Amino acid sequence: MSEEKKPAAAEPKRGWFDQLRKGLARTSNALSDSIAAALVKRRLDEDTLDQLEEALIKADLGVAMAGRIRAAIAKGRYDRGVDPDQVRDILAAEIANVLELGAQDFALSSDARPQVFLVVGVNGTGKTTTTAKMAQLFQRKGLSVMLAAADTFRAAAIDQLKVWGERVGAEVVAKEVGADPAGVAYEAFERARAQGADMLLIDTAGRLQNKSDLMAELAKIVRVLKKLDESAPHGVILVLDATTGQNALNQVEIFKQIAGVTGIVVTKLDGTARGGILVAIAERFRLPINAIGIGEGLDDLKPFDAQDFARAIAGAKSANEAAA
């Protein structure tokens, strides 16, 4: 009789930090190079601080954040020797302070069934893929999930969600291209309720060429959902592509206005030297950062950890490595 397979062990925290550090390498390396260049004299003066501040702004951390980090580095160290490791530790601490309040898992309610999340964002951010990855995250919590393809503007979005649905084992409610997105959402809600699904994730259109059309479309989806449950949708998740840099700030502003965003997922952090934009978003909008994406695999969407992210982007050691 063959030996029974043991369940796979949970991924250790260290493994995720290593993956995160690798994913953020382009951002971290760019910052580290700039810090090293600024500290050639190994003494803090106005010129050195100016260079450090400029490096932080170029990494898309934001002007306000860069100014605060500059002040923190200068405090008690002005005209004294300083090394890159000290600067990286200060940088990590200041980033973590900003991000800590925003690091929140997806807010789930025990009262609603199904709980309905709208997934919004411009096309190309990885929105449809993220919807499937979110489904897998919820399934791992023991929740049953149904998906709805309400981005009926693009055949590719519908087909892609069907493929992902098969991969994660979640039913996908979809209609033909050009169908009424609100109708898809309504049918999916009815089906999810009838089948006793815990979660309904609705992938929505993301075109911004005509904001008024998109606003009307999303407003209609919300109206029909509320006919079935006055509290729906229970979450509106904005998917942002980190490689867009400062343009991501504009997207948050627009979708906050259009859709009433309740949380953010940031994708493609492994493909950019501009990962600092997540810090600027957190500071400016004070919205929860629910998860981040490092890689293309289904397992590459993880709950956001402020301390790990801060130390990875700053090129500092993990908490475990620092204690060793």
Legacy VTK file of the C-alpha trace (Angstrom):
# vtk DataFile Version 3.0
C-alpha trace
ASCII
DATASET POLYDATA
POINTS 324 float
0.000 0.000 0.000
1.486 3.290 -1.047
2.266 5.797 1.647
-0.371 8.468 1.980
0.787 11.853 0.734
1.172 14.471 3.412
-0.373 17.873 2.793
2.084 20.447 1.533
3.575 22.570 4.258
2.675 26.242 4.332
5.160 28.470 2.535
7.622 29.813 5.114
7.759 33.546 5.680
11.441 33.631 4.712
10.648 32.084 1.326
8.183 34.836 0.508
10.624 37.543 1.619
13.291 36.115 -0.686
10.777 36.097 -3.554
9.733 39.644 -2.716
13.326 40.836 -2.534
14.077 39.223 -5.872
10.952 40.758 -7.413
11.806 44.220 -6.141
15.460 43.917 -7.141
15.225 46.491 -9.950
13.699 49.068 -7.611
16.062 48.204 -4.760
19.192 48.173 -6.942
18.366 51.550 -8.461
17.908 53.019 -4.992
21.052 51.349 -3.622
23.166 52.628 -6.498
21.864 56.157 -5.948
22.464 55.960 -2.201
26.018 54.695 -2.722
26.723 57.467 -5.242
25.395 60.112 -2.863
27.512 58.843 0.034
30.881 58.950 -1.736
32.083 61.512 0.815
30.597 59.404 3.662
29.612 62.639 5.393
26.181 64.191 5.486
26.037 67.716 4.139
23.406 69.593 2.125
24.756 68.339 -1.184
24.640 64.701 -0.024
21.134 65.114 1.359
19.989 66.742 -1.896
21.290 63.755 -3.856
19.602 61.294 -1.519
16.302 63.147 -1.742
16.510 63.252 -5.542
17.147 59.487 -5.633
14.033 58.861 -3.531
11.881 61.050 -5.765
13.183 59.278 -8.883
12.124 55.972 -7.293
8.550 57.357 -7.235
8.344 57.472 -3.443
6.794 60.931 -3.699
8.076 64.397 -2.802
6.575 64.474 0.704
7.940 61.040 1.581
11.371 61.893 0.176
11.473 65.053 2.295
10.561 63.145 5.449
13.199 60.492 4.842
15.780 63.208 4.196
14.951 64.801 7.552
15.098 61.430 9.333
18.521 60.654 7.842
19.868 64.091 8.752
18.568 64.025 12.340
21.550 63.747 14.688
23.856 62.821 11.821
24.442 66.115 10.013
28.109 66.718 9.171
28.941 63.274 10.550
29.931 60.023 8.910
27.184 57.726 7.661
27.214 54.497 5.671
24.765 53.061 3.117
23.501 50.365 5.529
22.425 53.035 8.018
20.616 54.926 5.283
18.889 51.754 4.074
17.693 50.928 7.597
16.304 54.451 8.056
14.684 54.268 4.627
13.053 50.924 5.472
11.772 52.212 8.826
10.244 55.356 7.327
8.583 53.444 4.465
7.190 50.867 6.909
5.718 53.654 9.063
3.751 54.956 6.096
2.661 51.547 4.850
1.803 49.899 8.177
-1.656 51.428 8.519
-2.550 50.523 4.952
-1.466 46.872 5.126
-4.821 45.120 5.434
-6.122 41.832 4.151
-9.302 41.802 2.064
-12.140 42.881 4.352
-14.628 40.027 4.643
-18.063 40.166 6.249
-19.604 37.179 7.980
-23.093 38.552 7.350
-23.150 38.608 3.538
-23.377 35.541 1.347
-22.193 35.768 -1.273
-19.785 38.594 -0.576
-19.459 40.570 -3.781
-16.223 42.212 -4.874
-15.962 44.385 -7.967
-12.484 44.247 -9.495
-11.700 47.477 -11.353
-8.739 49.044 -13.148
-7.538 50.063 -16.573
-6.896 47.420 -19.219
-3.387 46.007 -19.119
-2.904 46.131 -15.350
-3.446 42.390 -14.933
-6.993 42.907 -13.662
-8.521 39.720 -15.068
-5.569 37.597 -13.946
-5.694 39.213 -10.510
-9.387 38.336 -10.224
-8.462 34.663 -10.632
-5.557 34.944 -8.197
-7.898 36.513 -5.642
-10.237 33.556 -6.161
-7.411 31.208 -5.276
-6.539 33.220 -2.163
-10.139 32.998 -0.955
-10.369 29.292 -1.792
-7.330 28.673 0.394
-9.301 30.210 3.237
-11.951 27.582 2.672
-14.341 29.883 0.787
-16.217 28.886 -2.360
-15.851 31.383 -5.205
-17.738 32.247 -8.380
-16.407 34.598 -11.085
-18.314 36.943 -13.395
-16.962 38.242 -16.719
-18.552 41.701 -16.741
-15.835 43.176 -18.976
-17.974 42.431 -22.025
-16.210 45.071 -24.106
-13.295 42.731 -24.873
-13.609 39.138 -26.058
-10.091 38.503 -24.750
-11.127 39.415 -21.191
-14.058 37.001 -21.286
-11.984 34.147 -22.730
-9.113 34.809 -20.347
-11.355 34.682 -17.276
-12.876 31.394 -18.491
-9.391 29.889 -18.794
-8.390 31.115 -15.349
-11.680 29.883 -13.915
-10.888 26.371 -15.136
-7.412 26.563 -13.639
-8.625 27.581 -10.184
-11.763 25.456 -10.299
-14.227 28.349 -10.081
-17.399 28.663 -12.141
-17.405 31.639 -14.519
-20.628 33.411 -15.478
-20.150 34.948 -18.920
-22.143 36.127 -21.934
-21.293 37.211 -25.454
-19.180 40.254 -26.296
-21.277 43.406 -26.093
-23.727 41.995 -23.537
-24.938 44.286 -20.762
-22.300 44.096 -17.965
-24.951 44.803 -15.327
-26.967 41.868 -16.657
-23.946 39.596 -16.288
-23.414 40.814 -12.720
-27.091 40.314 -11.830
-27.200 36.786 -13.252
-23.935 35.885 -11.511
-25.241 37.182 -8.180
-28.456 35.161 -8.512
-26.493 32.031 -9.429
-23.938 32.513 -6.656
-26.744 32.945 -4.129
-28.638 29.902 -5.405
-25.520 27.739 -5.191
-24.523 29.049 -1.770
-21.195 30.492 -2.936
-19.265 32.454 -0.342
-17.656 34.903 -2.767
-18.550 36.492 -6.099
-15.728 38.313 -7.886
-16.823 40.507 -10.798
-14.222 41.474 -13.405
-15.275 44.844 -14.862
-14.281 46.928 -17.887
-11.324 49.261 -17.581
-11.354 51.592 -20.548
-10.863 55.242 -19.589
-11.204 56.907 -22.985
-14.687 58.008 -21.970
-14.908 58.253 -18.192
-18.592 59.153 -18.207
-19.470 55.887 -19.997
-17.417 53.842 -17.563
-18.926 55.674 -14.605
-22.444 54.996 -15.905
-21.602 51.332 -16.512
-20.210 50.776 -13.025
-23.064 52.726 -11.436
-25.555 50.459 -13.222
-23.739 47.335 -11.995
-23.939 48.655 -8.431
-27.644 49.447 -8.807
-28.575 45.954 -9.982
-26.463 44.324 -7.265
-28.265 46.381 -4.628
-31.603 45.031 -5.879
-30.450 41.656 -4.576
-28.480 42.872 -1.550
-28.570 46.465 -0.359
-25.074 46.112 1.116
-23.492 44.985 -2.185
-20.888 45.370 -3.484
-18.988 44.580 -0.302
-15.641 45.606 -1.759
-14.260 47.475 -4.772
-10.691 46.413 -5.503
-8.515 48.571 -7.767
-5.746 46.727 -9.620
-2.709 48.890 -10.405
0.315 48.131 -12.571
3.457 49.269 -10.721
5.336 49.801 -13.989
3.134 52.810 -14.801
4.836 54.845 -12.060
3.265 58.236 -11.366
0.359 57.520 -13.708
-0.919 55.056 -11.088
-1.742 58.031 -8.842
-4.057 59.412 -11.519
-5.749 56.028 -11.868
-6.445 55.867 -8.127
-7.976 59.350 -8.262
-10.248 58.451 -11.185
-11.432 55.099 -9.858
-12.013 56.489 -6.372
-14.395 58.961 -7.987
-15.998 56.459 -10.358
-16.222 53.319 -8.253
-15.641 54.136 -4.581
-12.476 52.026 -4.239
-12.143 50.186 -0.912
-8.796 48.453 -1.472
-5.813 48.181 -3.798
-3.845 45.339 -5.371
-0.519 46.274 -6.980
0.797 44.006 -9.747
4.002 43.646 -11.791
6.272 44.806 -8.985
8.877 42.392 -10.335
9.080 44.202 -13.668
9.868 47.734 -12.593
12.432 50.027 -11.020
9.500 52.201 -9.867
8.127 50.070 -7.047
8.257 53.106 -4.776
4.963 54.254 -6.311
3.172 51.981 -3.849
4.540 54.133 -1.020
3.369 57.350 -2.685
-0.110 55.847 -3.209
-0.386 54.732 0.417
0.654 58.129 1.739
-1.578 60.176 -0.533
-4.793 58.143 -0.539
-4.712 56.192 2.748
-6.433 53.249 1.081
-5.873 49.667 2.254
-3.285 47.749 0.248
-4.747 44.257 0.257
-2.213 42.323 -1.795
0.753 42.608 -4.151
1.768 40.600 -7.187
5.309 39.363 -7.769
5.311 37.152 -10.852
2.805 35.555 -13.204
1.902 32.362 -11.326
-1.334 31.760 -9.457
0.584 31.720 -6.181
2.301 35.041 -6.850
-0.383 37.229 -5.293
0.220 37.589 -1.559
-1.252 39.584 1.326
0.679 42.815 1.733
3.236 42.976 4.570
4.499 46.519 5.191
7.690 45.547 7.028
8.760 42.999 4.428
8.013 45.347 1.536
9.853 48.252 3.164
12.986 46.233 3.865
12.968 44.633 0.408
12.638 47.948 -1.428
15.314 49.562 0.738
17.718 46.661 0.203
17.856 46.081 3.949
17.996 42.693 5.660
14.824 40.919 6.711
13.929 40.976 10.397
15.182 37.374 10.732
18.463 38.169 8.988
19.025 41.275 11.114
18.475 39.257 14.286
20.835 36.468 13.193
LINES 1 325
324 0 1 2 3 4 5 6 7 8 9 10 11 12 13 14 15 16 17 18 19 20 21 22 23 24 25 26 27 28 29 30 31 32 33 34 35 36 37 38 39 40 41 42 43 44 45 46 47 48 49 50 51 52 53 54 55 56 57 58 59 60 61 62 63 64 65 66 67 68 69 70 71 72 73 74 75 76 77 78 79 80 81 82 83 84 85 86 87 88 89 90 91 92 93 94 95 96 97 98 99 100 101 102 103 104 105 106 107 108 109 110 111 112 113 114 115 116 117 118 119 120 121 122 123 124 125 126 127 128 129 130 131 132 133 134 135 136 137 138 139 140 141 142 143 144 145 146 147 148 149 150 151 152 153 154 155 156 157 158 159 160 161 162 163 164 165 166 167 168 169 170 171 172 173 174 175 176 177 178 179 180 181 182 183 184 185 186 187 188 189 190 191 192 193 194 195 196 197 198 199 200 201 202 203 204 205 206 207 208 209 210 211 212 213 214 215 216 217 218 219 220 221 222 223 224 225 226 227 228 229 230 231 232 233 234 235 236 237 238 239 240 241 242 243 244 245 246 247 248 249 250 251 252 253 254 255 256 257 258 259 260 261 262 263 264 265 266 267 268 269 270 271 272 273 274 275 276 277 278 279 280 281 282 283 284 285 286 287 288 289 290 291 292 293 294 295 296 297 298 299 300 301 302 303 304 305 306 307 308 309 310 311 312 313 314 315 316 317 318 319 320 321 322 323
